[in-house]
Amino acid sequence: MKPSKAATSRALFAFVATLGLSVPVLAVTPFDPSVDASEDMEHDTDNFNPQTNDPLTEANAAAAANQDYGVTPGAQAGHPGGAPDFIAGEDWFDARNGEAGIIEEVPSGFMGVNAPIGSYLGHIPSPHSAGHFAIVQMAGNDGPFGRSNRQVSSNPAPGGVGARSGYWATSDLYIDPTRPYGGADGVPDFWWTNAINAISTGSYMSESGMTGTVDPAGTTWTISTTAGVPLAVVPVGTWIGLEVEPKQGPNNTVVFEHRVYADGGSHTNLIGTFDAQAAFTGAGSWLDVAGPRYNWYFLNQGNVPYVYADNVGWASLAPEPTSIGLLGLAGLGLMRRRNRRSA
């Protein structure tokens, strides 16, 4: 197995290798007008069921005892590959397959938290995600990332300034009242970022996302863009919805529309939005936009070592017939993003 960048991942997988335990199977994900099996957290394929908010330690202990330490969400029979849009591989990456942290499905009611109730994009069954959500534990300022629906070869974007690409990154996020205020350091408590590909390179083009910061009283969180623009202040004890969509700007530039919804699970009550120029792009870049690349949780602070999330991935207005499948990823908060752009 590929060694992890995080110390906890290295320790886990070094030990797992000595035990000769089986590695996670591969996953294949079609580009779906709704969230899929690796994203909606309703398809738990392993017997690893965390009992605490520290599943990474639990996974280490399970590995040491030669017990099931689980696989990443959506793991199933792997796609054999095929250029340009497909390579064999998993949808999600964490400490169990060579990266950092853990993303693991947990049942509604885990730690007293119920999964978001809703029918986002009309996903069947409805209400959507009433049974499970995910605990996303980060480690060493790194964390799990997903590459479901990666698409690199065709431009799904219609013409016209302000036109949408027809796909967007999506997530539900629980605003946890148990997470303490981290102090007046001006640093967000965690990042969630999402990248898109370029047709010309079949690789990374740009990315954007959102951050969460626990407010001083601990009764609200501030959700901002990763560039620091505040979007919404949301109360603790609630599920909210997040979306990031690439769109066409003036002179065929690329902008990212950021959207925050008060109602995770259904995304109907919009409470904050902002359009931001896409990094590393310029005039004409819109014509080179391909499809999604990755979703990623990382750059966490000590007061927020984990978050609860659901329905994390990419959604679209309609299926893209040339974009069935997934590929590599990339990304981090600038240095690590550059290191991963070739993935």
Secondary structure as the mmCIF struct_conf table of DSSP 4:
data_model
#
loop_
_struct_conf.conf_type_id
_struct_conf.id
_struct_conf.beg_label_comp_id
_struct_conf.beg_label_asym_id
_struct_conf.beg_label_seq_id
_struct_conf.end_label_comp_id
_struct_conf.end_label_asym_id
_struct_conf.end_label_seq_id
HELX_LH_PP_P HELX_LH_PP_P1 LYS A 2 SER A 4
BEND BEND1 LYS A 5 ALA A 6
HELX_RH_AL_P HELX_RH_AL_P1 ALA A 7 LEU A 19
TURN_TY1_P TURN_TY1_P1 GLY A 20 GLY A 20
HELX_LH_PP_P HELX_LH_PP_P2 LEU A 21 LEU A 26
BEND BEND2 PRO A 33 SER A 34
TURN_TY1_P TURN_TY1_P2 ALA A 37 GLU A 39
BEND BEND3 ASP A 40 MET A 41
BEND BEND4 ASP A 46 ASN A 47
BEND BEND5 THR A 52 ASN A 53
HELX_RH_AL_P HELX_RH_AL_P2 PRO A 55 ALA A 64
TURN_TY1_P TURN_TY1_P3 ALA A 65 ASN A 66
TURN_TY1_P TURN_TY1_P4 PRO A 73 GLY A 74
BEND BEND6 ALA A 77 ALA A 77
HELX_LH_PP_P HELX_LH_PP_P3 GLY A 78 HIS A 79
STRN STRN1 GLY A 82 GLY A 82
TURN_TY1_P TURN_TY1_P5 ALA A 83 ASP A 85
STRN STRN2 PHE A 86 PHE A 86
BEND BEND7 ALA A 88 ALA A 88
BEND BEND8 ASP A 91 ASP A 91
STRN STRN3 TRP A 92 PHE A 93
BEND BEND9 ASP A 94 ASP A 94
HELX_RH_3T_P HELX_RH_3T_P1 ALA A 95 ASN A 97
TURN_TY1_P TURN_TY1_P6 GLY A 98 GLY A 98
BEND BEND10 GLU A 99 GLY A 101
STRN STRN4 ILE A 102 PRO A 107
TURN_TY1_P TURN_TY1_P7 SER A 108 GLY A 109
HELX_RH_3T_P HELX_RH_3T_P2 PHE A 110 GLY A 112
HELX_LH_PP_P HELX_LH_PP_P4 ASN A 114 ILE A 117
STRN STRN5 GLY A 118 GLY A 118
HELX_RH_3T_P HELX_RH_3T_P3 TYR A 120 GLY A 122
BEND BEND11 ILE A 124 PRO A 127
STRN STRN6 HIS A 128 HIS A 128
TURN_TY1_P TURN_TY1_P8 SER A 129 SER A 129
BEND BEND12 ALA A 130 GLY A 131
STRN STRN7 HIS A 132 GLN A 137
STRN STRN8 ALA A 139 ALA A 139
TURN_TY1_P TURN_TY1_P9 GLY A 140 ASN A 141
STRN STRN9 ASP A 142 ASP A 142
STRN STRN10 PHE A 145 GLY A 146
TURN_TY1_P TURN_TY1_P10 SER A 148 ASN A 149
BEND BEND13 SER A 153 SER A 153
HELX_LH_PP_P HELX_LH_PP_P5 ALA A 157 PRO A 158
BEND BEND14 GLY A 159 GLY A 160
TURN_TY1_P TURN_TY1_P11 VAL A 161 GLY A 162
STRN STRN11 ARG A 164 ARG A 164
BEND BEND15 GLY A 166 GLY A 166
STRN STRN12 TYR A 167 ILE A 175
TURN_TY1_P TURN_TY1_P12 PRO A 177 THR A 178
BEND BEND16 ARG A 179 ARG A 179
HELX_LH_PP_P HELX_LH_PP_P6 PRO A 180 TYR A 181
BEND BEND17 ALA A 184 ASP A 185
BEND BEND18 ASP A 189 ASP A 189
STRN STRN13 PHE A 190 ALA A 198
TURN_TY1_P TURN_TY1_P13 ILE A 199 GLY A 202
STRN STRN14 SER A 203 VAL A 214
TURN_TY1_P TURN_TY1_P14 PRO A 216 ALA A 217
BEND BEND19 GLY A 218 THR A 219
STRN STRN15 THR A 220 THR A 225
TURN_TY1_P TURN_TY1_P15 THR A 226 ALA A 227
BEND BEND20 GLY A 228 GLY A 228
STRN STRN16 PRO A 230 PRO A 235
TURN_TY1_P TURN_TY1_P16 VAL A 236 GLY A 237
STRN STRN17 THR A 238 GLN A 248
HELX_RH_3T_P HELX_RH_3T_P4 PRO A 250 ASN A 252
STRN STRN18 VAL A 254 TYR A 261
BEND BEND21 ALA A 262 ASP A 263
TURN_TY1_P TURN_TY1_P17 GLY A 264 SER A 266
BEND BEND22 ASN A 269 ASN A 269
STRN STRN19 LEU A 270 GLN A 277
HELX_LH_PP_P HELX_LH_PP_P7 ALA A 278 ALA A 278
TURN_TY1_P TURN_TY1_P18 ALA A 279 PHE A 280
TURN_TY1_P TURN_TY1_P19 ALA A 283 GLY A 284
HELX_RH_3T_P HELX_RH_3T_P5 SER A 285 ASP A 288
STRN STRN20 VAL A 289 PHE A 298
TURN_TY1_P TURN_TY1_P20 GLY A 302 ASN A 303
BEND BEND23 PRO A 305 PRO A 305
STRN STRN21 TYR A 306 SER A 316
BEND BEND24 LEU A 317 ALA A 318
TURN_TY1_P TURN_TY1_P21 PRO A 321 THR A 322
BEND BEND25 GLY A 325 GLY A 325
BEND BEND26 GLY A 333 LEU A 334
HELX_RH_AL_P HELX_RH_AL_P3 MET A 335 ARG A 340
TURN_TY1_P TURN_TY1_P22 ARG A 341 SER A 342
#
